[in-house]
């Protein structure tokens, strides 16, 4: 009887542990949503701009999931994201974003 209770306890403990690990996995959409929300909040962007940046960042994270991606390709992706940011934001917004180096670096890398 003691062995049965011990085995049942171990089974429950492993089940709980496995479920906790499943919840920690983040998708490219979740990461993109976080970046887009952070950018929109910082620059006070409208919903349309926020949605456009969400798609951009989702593409970024989907591309970065590729394990065979070379360092050169990552550099090209970073440059493309920076160019899209510069093309979309006006001069004042871009200047404000560049002053926040932590956010700017996070968004383009």
Rosetta blueprint (number, residue, H / E / L):
1 X L
2 X H
3 X H
4 X H
5 X H
6 X H
7 X H
8 X H
9 X H
10 X H
11 X H
12 X H
13 X H
14 X H
15 X H
16 X H
17 X H
18 X H
19 X H
20 X H
21 X H
22 X H
23 X H
24 X L
25 X L
26 X L
27 X L
28 X H
29 X H
30 X H
31 X H
32 X H
33 X H
34 X H
35 X H
36 X H
37 X H
38 X H
39 X H
40 X H
41 X H
42 X H
43 X H
44 X L
45 X L
46 X L
47 X H
48 X H
49 X H
50 X H
51 X H
52 X H
53 X H
54 X H
55 X H
56 X H
57 X H
58 X H
59 X H
60 X H
61 X H
62 X H
63 X H
64 X H
65 X L
66 X L
67 X L
68 X L
69 X L
70 X L
71 X H
72 X H
73 X H
74 X H
75 X H
76 X H
77 X H
78 X H
79 X H
80 X H
81 X H
82 X H
83 X H
84 X H
85 X H
86 X H
87 X H
88 X H
89 X L
90 X L
91 X H
92 X H
93 X H
94 X H
95 X H
96 X H
97 X H
98 X H
99 X H
100 X L
101 X H
102 X H
103 X H
104 X H
105 X H
106 X H
107 X H
108 X H
109 X L
